[in-house]
Amino acid sequence: MNDLVEIVICMGSSCFSRGNQHLLTAIRDWIALQPWQHRITLKGSRCEGVCMQGPNVRINGRILNHATVDRVQTEVIAALGVECHGPH
């Protein structure tokens, strides 16, 4: 369990075209519904260097390949050791 979680969404052209533009919006909106939103840092990066496995998201330094909204949410909840509020 972590006090803070850093989510870095790759916004490089390959990941962007593979769906990270949707992922960014969905994760940002989901975080806004959570009572623990102050424990999350959400950033973008230019490239995570594993384009063929995208879309890619880094959570606390660990790369999540072929990222989906559900997978990111599951990883964040596990990292924080909390329960989810709203759609998951």
Secondary structure, DSSP 4 states (H G I P E B T S, - for coil): --S-EEEEEE-SHHHIIIIIHHHHHHHHHHHHT-TTGGGEEEEEES--S-GGG-S-EEETTEEESS--HHHHHHHHHHHHT----S--
